[in-house]
Amino acid sequence: MACNGGVILERTLVILKPDTVNRALVGKILARFEQKGLKIIAMKMQHLDAQTLNVHYSHHKGKPFFNGLVKFMSSIPSVIM
């Protein structure tokens, strides 16, 4: 959280996953965020590698779905904001 002139600002990581990109839903999701008054301060499309995903999802290591999750998330680019 940051304070800007007495206003508390929160920042949240949002990842639009590969199926969202494949189904061409990125624009609709962005529109919903904007309609709710949320500001997107940075956004990029990125092909996530296994090393990054292993760190991000480390709390799921050892669970039966972990390898499938990493494979799915690295299959095509995601939108990171």
Secondary structure, 3 states (H helix, E strand, C coil): CEEECCEEECCCCCEECHHHHHCCCHHHHHHHHHHCCCCCCCCEEECCCHHHHHHHCHHHCCCCCHHHHHHHHCCCCEEEC
